[in-house]
């Protein structure tokens, strides 16, 4: 995981965009007391709570509401949160497929979603989402800047499996969207969907009714690798070598993801919430 330096520029960005000020440590302690009262079994780190505060622009009541929804979801939406052993076959299959590749720049958190090597006999959409949430939680627990810079999602639809449609149900979509946007403090700045084709529109039409208008307004579709347009938002240098970038090969990034999750196995197993 990349460790981004907390610069004066980022501190100013947090102040202007997230209402962060010198009282942030006091607010974290306030939340810890509240958490201890309401969730005695929970082991919560300061960074986790700080990132929730940042994602809620330091509205403490909104933060508490989102945390309550998060822990309720952990208990009720068990398909998304159970069986998160990084060494399990289901999780390893997702990791090795290279579907989820975290990318980094000095001022952005980026996830590249690519389906080119997705073997649907081994990889399910549910497990892809599960690994994605595991990565998100890793950053929230350990990264000081991820919520300040915001999240950009690049979805490469090349090889998108048609069989995934059979795995999609309204209840699953509703739960995925609810968890991502109602229980985590995500700050989606842009979603860029490249190499689109007919199936892409079908998937989008299934998800669209469950998405907020703000998120819909930030989704952009391209029929090819339109990097000229994407480069206005995300520097091309952050992409893997196979995409013309400077971030090493896809296989190296996959190895980094694999090592990062495996090194935190004890936490994922202990994290029963």
Buried (B, 14 or more C-beta within 10 A) or exposed (E): BBEBEEEEEBEEBBEEBBBBEEEBEEBBEBBBEBBEEEBEEBEBEBBBBBBBBBBBBBEBEBBBBBBEBBBEBBEEBEEBBEEBBBEEEBBBBBBBBBBBBBBBBBBBBBBBBBBBEBEBEBBBBBBBBBBBBBBBBBBBBBBBBBBBBBBBBBBBBEEBBEEBEEEBEEEBBEBBBBBBBBBBBBBBBBBBBBBBEEBBEEBBEBBEEBBEEEBEEBBBBBEEBBBEEBEEBBBEEBBBBBBEBEBEEBEEBBBBBBEBBBEBBEBBEEBEB
